[in-house]
Each structure stands twice: as C-alpha cells, then as structure tokens.
Amino acid sequence: MSNYRLESQLERDVCAWAKSQGGYAVKLLIDGERGWPDQTIWLPGGRVVVPELKRPFKNDGGSVNQVKWLRRLQRLGHAAGLCESVDDVQRLFETIGV
C-alpha cells in the first residue's frame, strides 16, 4: 500500500470494506458539532465502527474536536479510533467482537 494515498481514496476503500462485510459506511455531518469521525460504519449484528481516517505519515493525532469525539465514543463502549488503513479499521472492528 502506497504511503502517498489520498485520504479520499482511503475513505473509498473503507466504504468498500464495509460493503464487503454486509454493512454500510456513511460520512455524517452533525449540525453544530465539529470533529465527528470521518465515517460511521454500521455492520450486521448491530455493530458500529467509527474511524477517524488519516493518511499514513500525515497522522497528526486528530484535531481537539476529533479527539474529543473519539474519547466520548470510546467511553460509551463504541469502537472508535484513528485509522490509517483498512487494516486499522478491521482491527478496530475486531475489538467489538461478534
């Protein structure tokens, strides 16, 4: 996998992965809130994965608002985190079990 991929290509790959798992990936914009993660992925069995996508080697750790949302979601028990690849999203998904 090239280190020079655009974040938009990573988003397309993550959406394709979600579809291959029988789920849906959606980019949500929440009115009045900044920093919501890039994708919200609904998967069979009521599982939800919420990755903040970052290009490899351009990962700045996320903005203050992005980190705030990821921490909130994690405290609530959701699989949420920074991801630089589809493999990272897969690992995040595996943390929620079946």
JOPEWO-V182086 format. One record per backbone hydrogen bond with DSSP energy under -1.0 kcal/mol. NH is the residue of the N-H (numbers start at 0). CO is the residue of the C=O. E is the energy in kcal/mol with one decimal. If there is no record, write none. Layout:
# JOPEWO-V182086
NH|CO|E + NH|CO|E
This chain:
# JOPEWO-V182086
9|5|-1.8 + 10|6|-2.5 + 11|7|-1.9 + 12|8|-2.5 + 13|9|-2.5 + 14|10|-2.4 + 15|11|-2.2 + 16|12|-2.3 + 17|13|-2.6 + 18|14|-2.2 + 19|15|-2.3 + 20|16|-1.2 + 21|18|-1.7 + 22|17|-2.8 + 23|41|-2.5 + 25|39|-2.3 + 32|29|-2.3 + 38|50|-1.7 + 39|25|-2.3 + 40|48|-3.1 + 41|23|-2.7 + 42|46|-3.2 + 48|40|-2.3 + 49|78|-3.2 + 51|80|-2.6 + 53|82|-2.6 + 57|54|-2.1 + 66|62|-2.7 + 67|63|-2.2 + 68|64|-2.2 + 69|65|-2.5 + 70|66|-2.6 + 71|67|-2.3 + 72|68|-2.7 + 73|69|-2.5 + 74|70|-2.7 + 75|71|-1.4 + 76|73|-1.9 + 77|72|-2.6 + 79|77|-1.2 + 80|49|-1.2 + 82|51|-2.6 + 88|84|-1.6 + 89|85|-2.7 + 90|86|-2.4 + 91|87|-2.2 + 92|88|-2.6 + 93|89|-2.1 + 95|92|-1.6
